[in-house]
Amino acid sequence: MTLSSLTRRMVLAGLGAALAARPGSAAAGYGPALDRARALDQLNAIVISADGRIVEAEAFRGPALDRAVNVKSVSKTIVAALTGIAIDTGALPGPGATLAEVAPDLIPAGADPRVGAITLADLLTMQAGLERTSGRNYGPWVQSRDWVAFALSRPMVGVPGQGMLYSTGSYHVLGAVLTEVSGQSLLDLSRTGLGRPLGIEIPPWTRDPQGRFMGGNEMALSPLALIRFGEAFRQGGALDGVRVVSADWVTQSFTARTRSNFSGHDYGYGWFLLRAGRHDVAYARGYGGQMLYVVPSLGLTVAVTSDPTRPARSAGHAGDLNALLTDLIVPAAEAARS
């Protein structure tokens, strides 16, 4: 059976389960929150999984639930998972390994001498200390002739490992490291490490001038694929009896290691972390409001896709989505108590 045919079967099964579950989920109290979700004109689709079963799946506008959409910086969370897989399999020695140890050929001539000591953990948490390649610096970065060299040639404006400097360049370097040590493209690694075990399709995405697939942005996944990825992490790294990443890596990923200056939320290995009521929440976030929430204590996973052309600041659409999650947590907690 091909991956595509397996994916179609899983999509149909997921949609069937969602349609069958809707009356029950409304009774459980999700209805009012979904009404509020429909009123958010920037939100395109939502999928809710409770205790491993899709209980709601609806595309309010935009592509269908089984269509891959640009998940923007949720890509960082995916690359972090691929890093965990590489460590689990021994392709990488561990988060404390340095660039000089694992991929010295990526370090450009003339880079700050401290670049070689940047660790995989620094890249995973965006604490490399280098000037950011996001925000106003994003355009010059992606217009450069060599994205990896450009990112690693930025001035050292912080101390590696001592403060988050949100930068897609850090994750692009991390993706380049994965390609360097494996001899495989980031696309192939994504399909082998995540696509095949999860039964999801991962189409090709943006490449840099050297042909490397972009690490940290522009990947595309369907809302139903996002749910399966999130469920694997919620269930300790395995889904449907198939191990995707080690339980230890999930624990490490959900451990706070730094804090975002923008949202004020903690950050682990590729996941933002917050507290909603009495519940710990890990979430992936992409520009425009692409969100994947995991609430292990409630068995709850929520995938949201939004208009990728409009910003979603913490005080705007992203804040609305975090509030929506709180609305969903209430009935989920009630269901857990019953």
ZADO-1210 file (C-alpha; in nm, 4 decimals, padded with zeros to 6 digits):
<atoms>
<atom x="00.0000" y="00.0000" z="00.0000" code="MET" pos="1"/>
<atom x="00.1391" y="00.3426" z="-00.0913" code="THR" pos="2"/>
<atom x="00.1677" y="00.6277" z="00.1562" code="LEU" pos="3"/>
<atom x="-00.0808" y="00.8327" z="-00.0466" code="SER" pos="4"/>
<atom x="-00.3475" y="00.5613" z="-00.0384" code="SER" pos="5"/>
<atom x="-00.2865" y="00.5063" z="00.3332" code="LEU" pos="6"/>
<atom x="-00.3169" y="00.8788" z="00.3924" code="THR" pos="7"/>
<atom x="-00.6479" y="00.8970" z="00.2049" code="ARG" pos="8"/>
<atom x="-00.7845" y="00.6113" z="00.4145" code="ARG" pos="9"/>
<atom x="-00.6805" y="00.7842" z="00.7362" code="MET" pos="10"/>
<atom x="-00.8304" y="01.1140" z="00.6208" code="VAL" pos="11"/>
<atom x="-01.1603" y="00.9474" z="00.5407" code="LEU" pos="12"/>
<atom x="-01.1561" y="00.7598" z="00.8707" code="ALA" pos="13"/>
<atom x="-01.0844" y="01.0809" z="01.0593" code="GLY" pos="14"/>
<atom x="-01.3622" y="01.2691" z="00.8878" code="LEU" pos="15"/>
<atom x="-01.6022" y="00.9815" z="00.9414" code="GLY" pos="16"/>
<atom x="-01.5218" y="00.9714" z="01.3116" code="ALA" pos="17"/>
<atom x="-01.5674" y="01.3471" z="01.3369" code="ALA" pos="18"/>
<atom x="-01.9055" y="01.3439" z="01.1665" code="LEU" pos="19"/>
<atom x="-02.0227" y="01.0542" z="01.3781" code="ALA" pos="20"/>
<atom x="-01.9078" y="01.2227" z="01.6990" code="ALA" pos="21"/>
<atom x="-02.0550" y="01.5690" z="01.6537" code="ARG" pos="22"/>
<atom x="-02.3835" y="01.5206" z="01.8402" code="PRO" pos="23"/>
<atom x="-02.1985" y="01.3791" z="02.1423" code="GLY" pos="24"/>
<atom x="-01.9342" y="01.6472" z="02.1416" code="SER" pos="25"/>
<atom x="-02.1951" y="01.9222" z="02.1309" code="ALA" pos="26"/>
<atom x="-02.3600" y="01.7601" z="02.4325" code="ALA" pos="27"/>
<atom x="-02.0214" y="01.7624" z="02.6034" code="ALA" pos="28"/>
<atom x="-02.0191" y="02.1400" z="02.5697" code="GLY" pos="29"/>
<atom x="-01.8001" y="02.2165" z="02.2683" code="TYR" pos="30"/>
<atom x="-02.0859" y="02.3808" z="02.0781" code="GLY" pos="31"/>
<atom x="-02.0575" y="02.7337" z="02.2257" code="PRO" pos="32"/>
<atom x="-01.6822" y="02.7432" z="02.1723" code="ALA" pos="33"/>
<atom x="-01.7255" y="02.6320" z="01.8128" code="LEU" pos="34"/>
<atom x="-01.9799" y="02.9084" z="01.7583" code="ASP" pos="35"/>
<atom x="-01.7192" y="03.1563" z="01.8771" code="ARG" pos="36"/>
<atom x="-01.4623" y="02.9935" z="01.6481" code="ALA" pos="37"/>
<atom x="-01.6892" y="03.0398" z="01.3461" code="ARG" pos="38"/>
<atom x="-01.7147" y="03.4106" z="01.4275" code="ALA" pos="39"/>
<atom x="-01.3371" y="03.4591" z="01.3956" code="LEU" pos="40"/>
<atom x="-01.3098" y="03.5633" z="01.0315" code="ASP" pos="41"/>
<atom x="-00.9363" y="03.4921" z="01.0206" code="GLN" pos="42"/>
<atom x="-00.9809" y="03.1308" z="01.1338" code="LEU" pos="43"/>
<atom x="-01.0185" y="02.8783" z="00.8519" code="ASN" pos="44"/>
<atom x="-01.0512" y="02.5357" z="01.0135" code="ALA" pos="45"/>
<atom x="-01.0445" y="02.3535" z="01.3450" code="ILE" pos="46"/>
<atom x="-01.0014" y="01.9888" z="01.4396" code="VAL" pos="47"/>
<atom x="-01.0486" y="01.8672" z="01.7967" code="ILE" pos="48"/>
<atom x="-00.9329" y="01.5295" z="01.9252" code="SER" pos="49"/>
<atom x="-01.0377" y="01.4092" z="02.2694" code="ALA" pos="50"/>
<atom x="-00.8887" y="01.0922" z="02.4171" code="ASP" pos="51"/>
<atom x="-00.7549" y="00.9894" z="02.0785" code="GLY" pos="52"/>
<atom x="-01.0780" y="01.0383" z="01.8848" code="ARG" pos="53"/>
<atom x="-01.1693" y="01.3262" z="01.6556" code="ILE" pos="54"/>
<atom x="-01.4806" y="01.4824" z="01.8039" code="VAL" pos="55"/>
<atom x="-01.5037" y="01.7925" z="01.5864" code="GLU" pos="56"/>
<atom x="-01.3620" y="01.8751" z="01.2450" code="ALA" pos="57"/>
<atom x="-01.4850" y="02.1720" z="01.0462" code="GLU" pos="58"/>
<atom x="-01.3523" y="02.3974" z="00.7714" code="ALA" pos="59"/>
<atom x="-01.5335" y="02.7280" z="00.8107" code="PHE" pos="60"/>
<atom x="-01.3660" y="02.8769" z="00.5048" code="ARG" pos="61"/>
<atom x="-01.0644" y="02.8065" z="00.2876" code="GLY" pos="62"/>
<atom x="-00.9330" y="02.4604" z="00.1888" code="PRO" pos="63"/>
<atom x="-01.0883" y="02.1306" z="00.2968" code="ALA" pos="64"/>
<atom x="-00.9592" y="01.9541" z="00.6054" code="LEU" pos="65"/>
<atom x="-00.7568" y="01.7027" z="00.4035" code="ASP" pos="66"/>
<atom x="-00.5801" y="01.9713" z="00.1979" code="ARG" pos="67"/>
<atom x="-00.2261" y="02.0692" z="00.2939" code="ALA" pos="68"/>
<atom x="-00.1912" y="02.4367" z="00.3883" code="VAL" pos="69"/>
<atom x="00.1088" y="02.6495" z="00.4794" code="ASN" pos="70"/>
<atom x="00.1602" y="02.6048" z="00.8530" code="VAL" pos="71"/>
<atom x="00.4349" y="02.8700" z="00.8652" code="LYS" pos="72"/>
<atom x="00.6435" y="02.8458" z="01.1843" code="SER" pos="73"/>
<atom x="00.4731" y="02.5294" z="01.3043" code="VAL" pos="74"/>
<atom x="00.7499" y="02.3993" z="01.0772" code="SER" pos="75"/>
<atom x="00.9913" y="02.4713" z="01.3637" code="LYS" pos="76"/>
<atom x="00.8094" y="02.2213" z="01.5841" code="THR" pos="77"/>
<atom x="00.8306" y="01.9632" z="01.3064" code="ILE" pos="78"/>
<atom x="01.2057" y="02.0193" z="01.2602" code="VAL" pos="79"/>
<atom x="01.2490" y="01.9904" z="01.6379" code="ALA" pos="80"/>
<atom x="01.0734" y="01.6525" z="01.6240" code="ALA" pos="81"/>
<atom x="01.3047" y="01.5414" z="01.3419" code="LEU" pos="82"/>
<atom x="01.5999" y="01.6455" z="01.5588" code="THR" pos="83"/>
<atom x="01.4655" y="01.4266" z="01.8377" code="GLY" pos="84"/>
<atom x="01.4338" y="01.1350" z="01.5955" code="ILE" pos="85"/>
<atom x="01.7937" y="01.1885" z="01.4827" code="ALA" pos="86"/>
<atom x="01.9095" y="01.1824" z="01.8453" code="ILE" pos="87"/>
<atom x="01.6977" y="00.8757" z="01.9213" code="ASP" pos="88"/>
<atom x="01.8536" y="00.6864" z="01.6305" code="THR" pos="89"/>
<atom x="02.2093" y="00.7962" z="01.7069" code="GLY" pos="90"/>
<atom x="02.2526" y="01.0149" z="01.3997" code="ALA" pos="91"/>
<atom x="02.3162" y="01.3029" z="01.6407" code="LEU" pos="92"/>
<atom x="02.4826" y="01.2637" z="01.9813" code="PRO" pos="93"/>
<atom x="02.2446" y="01.4823" z="02.1808" code="GLY" pos="94"/>
<atom x="02.1220" y="01.8390" z="02.2374" code="PRO" pos="95"/>
<atom x="02.4536" y="01.9416" z="02.3901" code="GLY" pos="96"/>
<atom x="02.6497" y="01.8654" z="02.0727" code="ALA" pos="97"/>
<atom x="02.8042" y="02.1721" z="01.9081" code="THR" pos="98"/>
<atom x="02.8064" y="02.2850" z="01.5473" code="LEU" pos="99"/>
<atom x="03.1823" y="02.2349" z="01.5356" code="ALA" pos="100"/>
<atom x="03.1329" y="01.8730" z="01.6420" code="GLU" pos="101"/>
<atom x="02.8447" y="01.7691" z="01.4166" code="VAL" pos="102"/>
<atom x="02.8572" y="01.9947" z="01.1089" code="ALA" pos="103"/>
<atom x="03.1795" y="02.2002" z="01.0937" code="PRO" pos="104"/>
<atom x="03.1523" y="02.2448" z="00.7173" code="ASP" pos="105"/>
<atom x="02.8424" y="02.4593" z="00.7673" code="LEU" pos="106"/>
<atom x="03.0348" y="02.7257" z="00.9588" code="ILE" pos="107"/>
<atom x="03.1325" y="03.0009" z="00.7138" code="PRO" pos="108"/>
<atom x="03.4759" y="03.1557" z="00.7013" code="ALA" pos="109"/>
<atom x="03.4907" y="03.4733" z="00.9048" code="GLY" pos="110"/>
<atom x="03.2074" y="03.3728" z="01.1424" code="ALA" pos="111"/>
<atom x="03.2374" y="03.4759" z="01.5049" code="ASP" pos="112"/>
<atom x="03.4650" y="03.2228" z="01.6807" code="PRO" pos="113"/>
<atom x="03.1803" y="03.1450" z="01.9223" code="ARG" pos="114"/>
<atom x="02.9601" y="03.0059" z="01.6417" code="VAL" pos="115"/>
<atom x="03.1313" y="02.6677" z="01.6565" code="GLY" pos="116"/>
<atom x="03.0288" y="02.6331" z="02.0213" code="ALA" pos="117"/>
<atom x="02.6575" y="02.6896" z="01.9485" code="ILE" pos="118"/>
<atom x="02.4763" y="02.3713" z="02.0529" code="THR" pos="119"/>
<atom x="02.1820" y="02.1893" z="01.9036" code="LEU" pos="120"/>
<atom x="01.9888" y="02.2942" z="02.2150" code="ALA" pos="121"/>
<atom x="02.0724" y="02.6591" z="02.1399" code="ASP" pos="122"/>
<atom x="01.9279" y="02.6180" z="01.7911" code="LEU" pos="123"/>
<atom x="01.6227" y="02.4274" z="01.9162" code="LEU" pos="124"/>
<atom x="01.5420" y="02.7039" z="02.1642" code="THR" pos="125"/>
<atom x="01.6528" y="02.9892" z="01.9380" code="MET" pos="126"/>
<atom x="01.9192" y="03.0947" z="02.1872" code="GLN" pos="127"/>
<atom x="02.2099" y="03.0972" z="01.9416" code="ALA" pos="128"/>
<atom x="02.2993" y="03.4554" z="02.0405" code="GLY" pos="129"/>
<atom x="02.3200" y="03.5621" z="01.6753" code="LEU" pos="130"/>
<atom x="02.1272" y="03.8560" z="01.5325" code="GLU" pos="131"/>
<atom x="01.7790" y="03.7427" z="01.4321" code="ARG" pos="132"/>
<atom x="01.6806" y="03.6563" z="01.0756" code="THR" pos="133"/>
<atom x="01.3100" y="03.7018" z="01.1500" code="SER" pos="134"/>
<atom x="01.1048" y="04.0197" z="01.1606" code="GLY" pos="135"/>
<atom x="01.2609" y="04.3045" z="00.9645" code="ARG" pos="136"/>
<atom x="01.5692" y="04.0892" z="00.8954" code="ASN" pos="137"/>
<atom x="01.3729" y="03.8128" z="00.7253" code="TYR" pos="138"/>
<atom x="01.3717" y="03.9712" z="00.3792" code="GLY" pos="139"/>
<atom x="01.7492" y="04.0300" z="00.3538" code="PRO" pos="140"/>
<atom x="01.8073" y="03.6766" z="00.4820" code="TRP" pos="141"/>
<atom x="01.5929" y="03.4968" z="00.2225" code="VAL" pos="142"/>
<atom x="01.7344" y="03.7217" z="-00.0499" code="GLN" pos="143"/>
<atom x="02.0889" y="03.6210" z="00.0375" code="SER" pos="144"/>
<atom x="02.2924" y="03.3760" z="-00.1715" code="ARG" pos="145"/>
<atom x="02.3436" y="03.1281" z="00.1125" code="ASP" pos="146"/>
<atom x="02.0874" y="03.1196" z="00.3922" code="TRP" pos="147"/>
<atom x="02.2951" y="02.9039" z="00.6258" code="VAL" pos="148"/>
<atom x="02.6098" y="03.1148" z="00.5847" code="ALA" pos="149"/>
<atom x="02.4103" y="03.4369" z="00.6222" code="PHE" pos="150"/>
<atom x="02.2450" y="03.3191" z="00.9456" code="ALA" pos="151"/>
<atom x="02.5741" y="03.2025" z="01.0959" code="LEU" pos="152"/>
<atom x="02.7541" y="03.5221" z="00.9901" code="SER" pos="153"/>
<atom x="02.5216" y="03.7544" z="01.1831" code="ARG" pos="154"/>
<atom x="02.6745" y="03.9588" z="01.4653" code="PRO" pos="155"/>
<atom x="02.6734" y="03.7940" z="01.8055" code="MET" pos="156"/>
<atom x="02.4239" y="04.0134" z="01.9912" code="VAL" pos="157"/>
<atom x="02.3599" y="03.7807" z="02.2840" code="GLY" pos="158"/>
<atom x="02.5208" y="03.4999" z="02.4781" code="VAL" pos="159"/>
<atom x="02.4483" y="03.1543" z="02.3335" code="PRO" pos="160"/>
<atom x="02.2134" y="02.9645" z="02.5617" code="GLY" pos="161"/>
<atom x="02.1138" y="03.2734" z="02.7585" code="GLN" pos="162"/>
<atom x="01.8013" y="03.4229" z="02.6079" code="GLY" pos="163"/>
<atom x="01.5618" y="03.3597" z="02.3221" code="MET" pos="164"/>
<atom x="01.6148" y="03.5547" z="01.9997" code="LEU" pos="165"/>
<atom x="01.3309" y="03.4310" z="01.7817" code="TYR" pos="166"/>
<atom x="01.4940" y="03.3490" z="01.4487" code="SER" pos="167"/>
<atom x="01.3907" y="03.1232" z="01.1640" code="THR" pos="168"/>
<atom x="01.7563" y="03.1148" z="01.0621" code="GLY" pos="169"/>
<atom x="01.8364" y="02.9065" z="01.3715" code="SER" pos="170"/>
<atom x="01.5942" y="02.6400" z="01.2560" code="TYR" pos="171"/>
<atom x="01.7168" y="02.6558" z="00.8987" code="HIS" pos="172"/>
<atom x="02.0672" y="02.5874" z="01.0294" code="VAL" pos="173"/>
<atom x="01.9260" y="02.3013" z="01.2359" code="LEU" pos="174"/>
<atom x="01.7596" y="02.1566" z="00.9248" code="GLY" pos="175"/>
<atom x="02.0899" y="02.1877" z="00.7395" code="ALA" pos="176"/>
<atom x="02.2604" y="01.9965" z="01.0223" code="VAL" pos="177"/>
<atom x="02.0064" y="01.7164" z="00.9874" code="LEU" pos="178"/>
<atom x="02.0736" y="01.7000" z="00.6136" code="THR" pos="179"/>
<atom x="02.4496" y="01.7111" z="00.6696" code="GLU" pos="180"/>
<atom x="02.4617" y="01.4211" z="00.9169" code="VAL" pos="181"/>
<atom x="02.2065" y="01.2032" z="00.7378" code="SER" pos="182"/>
<atom x="02.2858" y="01.2659" z="00.3729" code="GLY" pos="183"/>
<atom x="01.9106" y="01.3045" z="00.3162" code="GLN" pos="184"/>
<atom x="01.7019" y="01.6087" z="00.2366" code="SER" pos="185"/>
<atom x="01.4762" y="01.7557" z="00.5041" code="LEU" pos="186"/>
<atom x="01.1827" y="01.6486" z="00.2874" code="LEU" pos="187"/>
<atom x="01.2991" y="01.2867" z="00.2849" code="ASP" pos="188"/>
<atom x="01.3642" y="01.2956" z="00.6588" code="LEU" pos="189"/>
<atom x="01.0163" y="01.4402" z="00.7170" code="SER" pos="190"/>
<atom x="00.8489" y="01.1754" z="00.5067" code="ARG" pos="191"/>
<atom x="01.0469" y="00.8891" z="00.6584" code="THR" pos="192"/>
<atom x="01.0397" y="01.0054" z="01.0205" code="GLY" pos="193"/>
<atom x="00.6891" y="01.1519" z="01.0346" code="LEU" pos="194"/>
<atom x="00.4951" y="01.1014" z="00.7132" code="GLY" pos="195"/>
<atom x="00.5252" y="00.7242" z="00.6986" code="ARG" pos="196"/>
<atom x="00.4665" y="00.6352" z="01.0663" code="PRO" pos="197"/>
<atom x="00.1838" y="00.8880" z="01.1016" code="LEU" pos="198"/>
<atom x="00.0276" y="00.8116" z="00.7633" code="GLY" pos="199"/>
<atom x="00.0311" y="01.1746" z="00.6532" code="ILE" pos="200"/>
<atom x="00.1369" y="01.3451" z="00.3331" code="GLU" pos="201"/>
<atom x="00.4157" y="01.6023" z="00.3422" code="ILE" pos="202"/>
<atom x="00.4502" y="01.7849" z="00.0093" code="PRO" pos="203"/>
<atom x="00.7736" y="01.9591" z="-00.1005" code="PRO" pos="204"/>
<atom x="00.8183" y="02.3186" z="00.0128" code="TRP" pos="205"/>
<atom x="01.0561" y="02.6140" z="-00.0265" code="THR" pos="206"/>
<atom x="01.4284" y="02.5513" z="-00.0859" code="ARG" pos="207"/>
<atom x="01.7243" y="02.7786" z="-00.0303" code="ASP" pos="208"/>
<atom x="01.9738" y="02.8664" z="-00.3094" code="PRO" pos="209"/>
<atom x="02.1801" y="02.5559" z="-00.2220" code="GLN" pos="210"/>
<atom x="01.8746" y="02.3328" z="-00.2633" code="GLY" pos="211"/>
<atom x="01.8167" y="02.2703" z="00.1070" code="ARG" pos="212"/>
<atom x="01.4530" y="02.2607" z="00.2156" code="PHE" pos="213"/>
<atom x="01.3743" y="02.5477" z="00.4462" code="MET" pos="214"/>
<atom x="01.3933" y="02.4670" z="00.8138" code="GLY" pos="215"/>
<atom x="01.1461" y="02.6533" z="01.0281" code="GLY" pos="216"/>
<atom x="00.8930" y="02.7934" z="00.7805" code="ASN" pos="217"/>
<atom x="00.6761" y="02.7302" z="00.4743" code="GLU" pos="218"/>
<atom x="00.5989" y="02.3602" z="00.5302" code="MET" pos="219"/>
<atom x="00.2459" y="02.2466" z="00.4437" code="ALA" pos="220"/>
<atom x="00.0271" y="02.0011" z="00.6336" code="LEU" pos="221"/>
<atom x="-00.3466" y="01.9478" z="00.6385" code="SER" pos="222"/>
<atom x="-00.5406" y="02.0135" z="00.9609" code="PRO" pos="223"/>
<atom x="-00.6003" y="01.6390" z="00.9910" code="LEU" pos="224"/>
<atom x="-00.2276" y="01.5737" z="00.9509" code="ALA" pos="225"/>
<atom x="-00.1528" y="01.8323" z="01.2203" code="LEU" pos="226"/>
<atom x="-00.3843" y="01.6506" z="01.4587" code="ILE" pos="227"/>
<atom x="-00.2000" y="01.3217" z="01.4051" code="ARG" pos="228"/>
<atom x="00.1343" y="01.4897" z="01.4668" code="PHE" pos="229"/>
<atom x="00.0023" y="01.6536" z="01.7840" code="GLY" pos="230"/>
<atom x="-00.1567" y="01.3308" z="01.9029" code="GLU" pos="231"/>
<atom x="00.1747" y="01.1478" z="01.8712" code="ALA" pos="232"/>
<atom x="00.3288" y="01.3967" z="02.1146" code="PHE" pos="233"/>
<atom x="00.0260" y="01.3922" z="02.3445" code="ARG" pos="234"/>
<atom x="00.0512" y="01.0150" z="02.3656" code="GLN" pos="235"/>
<atom x="00.4174" y="01.0174" z="02.4588" code="GLY" pos="236"/>
<atom x="00.5690" y="00.9849" z="02.1120" code="GLY" pos="237"/>
<atom x="00.3649" y="00.6983" z="01.9656" code="ALA" pos="238"/>
<atom x="00.0403" y="00.6795" z="01.7696" code="LEU" pos="239"/>
<atom x="-00.1680" y="00.3755" z="01.6790" code="ASP" pos="240"/>
<atom x="00.0975" y="00.1531" z="01.8286" code="GLY" pos="241"/>
<atom x="00.3749" y="00.3011" z="01.6132" code="VAL" pos="242"/>
<atom x="00.6664" y="00.4724" z="01.7857" code="ARG" pos="243"/>
<atom x="00.7495" y="00.8070" z="01.6201" code="VAL" pos="244"/>
<atom x="00.9818" y="00.9700" z="01.8721" code="VAL" pos="245"/>
<atom x="01.0953" y="00.8611" z="02.2170" code="SER" pos="246"/>
<atom x="00.8925" y="00.9441" z="02.5262" code="ALA" pos="247"/>
<atom x="01.2068" y="01.1025" z="02.6663" code="ASP" pos="248"/>
<atom x="01.2208" y="01.3460" z="02.3743" code="TRP" pos="249"/>
<atom x="00.8574" y="01.4423" z="02.4321" code="VAL" pos="250"/>
<atom x="00.9387" y="01.5142" z="02.7969" code="THR" pos="251"/>
<atom x="01.2429" y="01.7186" z="02.6978" code="GLN" pos="252"/>
<atom x="01.0406" y="01.9081" z="02.4360" code="SER" pos="253"/>
<atom x="00.7738" y="02.0010" z="02.6918" code="PHE" pos="254"/>
<atom x="01.0314" y="02.1262" z="02.9455" code="THR" pos="255"/>
<atom x="01.0647" y="02.5049" z="02.9726" code="ALA" pos="256"/>
<atom x="01.4130" y="02.6229" z="02.8730" code="ARG" pos="257"/>
<atom x="01.3673" y="02.9892" z="02.7822" code="THR" pos="258"/>
<atom x="01.0908" y="03.2476" z="02.7397" code="ARG" pos="259"/>
<atom x="00.9550" y="03.4424" z="02.4449" code="SER" pos="260"/>
<atom x="00.9898" y="03.8196" z="02.4686" code="ASN" pos="261"/>
<atom x="00.6845" y="03.8524" z="02.2442" code="PHE" pos="262"/>
<atom x="00.4218" y="03.6229" z="02.3995" code="SER" pos="263"/>
<atom x="00.5748" y="03.5927" z="02.7461" code="GLY" pos="264"/>
<atom x="00.5284" y="03.2153" z="02.7235" code="HIS" pos="265"/>
<atom x="00.7948" y="02.9605" z="02.8023" code="ASP" pos="266"/>
<atom x="00.9584" y="02.7609" z="02.5238" code="TYR" pos="267"/>
<atom x="01.0967" y="02.4083" z="02.5133" code="GLY" pos="268"/>
<atom x="01.2329" y="02.2218" z="02.2145" code="TYR" pos="269"/>
<atom x="01.0098" y="02.3593" z="01.9389" code="GLY" pos="270"/>
<atom x="00.7006" y="02.4010" z="02.1605" code="TRP" pos="271"/>
<atom x="00.5663" y="02.7063" z="02.3410" code="PHE" pos="272"/>
<atom x="00.4386" y="02.6302" z="02.6900" code="LEU" pos="273"/>
<atom x="00.1622" y="02.7938" z="02.8901" code="LEU" pos="274"/>
<atom x="-00.0679" y="02.7251" z="03.1808" code="ARG" pos="275"/>
<atom x="-00.4446" y="02.7335" z="03.1222" code="ALA" pos="276"/>
<atom x="-00.6269" y="02.7033" z="03.4503" code="GLY" pos="277"/>
<atom x="-00.4785" y="02.3959" z="03.6184" code="ARG" pos="278"/>
<atom x="-00.3567" y="02.2443" z="03.2928" code="HIS" pos="279"/>
<atom x="-00.0199" y="02.2554" z="03.1181" code="ASP" pos="280"/>
<atom x="-00.0452" y="02.3303" z="02.7474" code="VAL" pos="281"/>
<atom x="00.2198" y="02.2823" z="02.4799" code="ALA" pos="282"/>
<atom x="00.1574" y="02.4547" z="02.1501" code="TYR" pos="283"/>
<atom x="00.3130" y="02.5129" z="01.8116" code="ALA" pos="284"/>
<atom x="00.2524" y="02.8503" z="01.6503" code="ARG" pos="285"/>
<atom x="00.2810" y="02.9812" z="01.2967" code="GLY" pos="286"/>
<atom x="00.2309" y="03.3228" z="01.1368" code="TYR" pos="287"/>
<atom x="-00.1310" y="03.4119" z="01.0739" code="GLY" pos="288"/>
<atom x="-00.2691" y="03.1818" z="01.3423" code="GLY" pos="289"/>
<atom x="-00.1591" y="02.8297" z="01.2547" code="GLN" pos="290"/>
<atom x="-00.1811" y="02.6591" z="01.5933" code="MET" pos="291"/>
<atom x="-00.1463" y="02.3102" z="01.7350" code="LEU" pos="292"/>
<atom x="-00.2376" y="02.2733" z="02.1024" code="TYR" pos="293"/>
<atom x="-00.1650" y="01.9668" z="02.3177" code="VAL" pos="294"/>
<atom x="-00.3168" y="01.9320" z="02.6658" code="VAL" pos="295"/>
<atom x="-00.1939" y="01.5949" z="02.7973" code="PRO" pos="296"/>
<atom x="-00.3811" y="01.6085" z="03.1289" code="SER" pos="297"/>
<atom x="-00.7141" y="01.6251" z="02.9437" code="LEU" pos="298"/>
<atom x="-00.6305" y="01.4028" z="02.6468" code="GLY" pos="299"/>
<atom x="-00.7010" y="01.7063" z="02.4283" code="LEU" pos="300"/>
<atom x="-00.5363" y="01.8053" z="02.0997" code="THR" pos="301"/>
<atom x="-00.6585" y="02.0975" z="01.8874" code="VAL" pos="302"/>
<atom x="-00.5376" y="02.1991" z="01.5418" code="ALA" pos="303"/>
<atom x="-00.6292" y="02.5395" z="01.3994" code="VAL" pos="304"/>
<atom x="-00.5440" y="02.6852" z="01.0611" code="THR" pos="305"/>
<atom x="-00.5986" y="03.0481" z="00.9713" code="SER" pos="306"/>
<atom x="-00.5453" y="03.2962" z="00.6901" code="ASP" pos="307"/>
<atom x="-00.1653" y="03.2874" z="00.6431" code="PRO" pos="308"/>
<atom x="-00.1560" y="03.6338" z="00.4850" code="THR" pos="309"/>
<atom x="-00.2739" y="03.8207" z="00.7947" code="ARG" pos="310"/>
<atom x="-00.0705" y="03.8714" z="01.1137" code="PRO" pos="311"/>
<atom x="-00.1786" y="03.7053" z="01.4376" code="ALA" pos="312"/>
<atom x="-00.0246" y="03.8978" z="01.7235" code="ARG" pos="313"/>
<atom x="-00.0628" y="03.7901" z="02.0839" code="SER" pos="314"/>
<atom x="-00.2937" y="04.0862" z="02.1478" code="ALA" pos="315"/>
<atom x="-00.4992" y="04.0021" z="01.8368" code="GLY" pos="316"/>
<atom x="-00.5921" y="03.6805" z="01.6584" code="HIS" pos="317"/>
<atom x="-00.3388" y="03.4658" z="01.8464" code="ALA" pos="318"/>
<atom x="-00.4870" y="03.5914" z="02.1718" code="GLY" pos="319"/>
<atom x="-00.8352" y="03.5050" z="02.0433" code="ASP" pos="320"/>
<atom x="-00.7146" y="03.1529" z="01.9647" code="LEU" pos="321"/>
<atom x="-00.5605" y="03.1095" z="02.3095" code="ASN" pos="322"/>
<atom x="-00.8890" y="03.2258" z="02.4603" code="ALA" pos="323"/>
<atom x="-01.0718" y="02.9783" z="02.2382" code="LEU" pos="324"/>
<atom x="-00.8496" y="02.7011" z="02.3751" code="LEU" pos="325"/>
<atom x="-00.9554" y="02.7986" z="02.7271" code="THR" pos="326"/>
<atom x="-01.3178" y="02.7728" z="02.6139" code="ASP" pos="327"/>
<atom x="-01.2477" y="02.4216" z="02.4871" code="LEU" pos="328"/>
<atom x="-01.0635" y="02.3174" z="02.8018" code="ILE" pos="329"/>
<atom x="-01.3718" y="02.3777" z="03.0179" code="VAL" pos="330"/>
<atom x="-01.5926" y="02.1092" z="02.8547" code="PRO" pos="331"/>
<atom x="-01.2923" y="01.8787" z="02.8173" code="ALA" pos="332"/>
<atom x="-01.2293" y="01.9034" z="03.1920" code="ALA" pos="333"/>
<atom x="-01.5965" y="01.8409" z="03.2642" code="GLU" pos="334"/>
<atom x="-01.5903" y="01.5343" z="03.0411" code="ALA" pos="335"/>
<atom x="-01.2781" y="01.4080" z="03.2199" code="ALA" pos="336"/>
<atom x="-01.4528" y="01.4375" z="03.5580" code="ARG" pos="337"/>
<atom x="-01.7667" y="01.2561" z="03.4425" code="SER" pos="338"/>
</atoms>
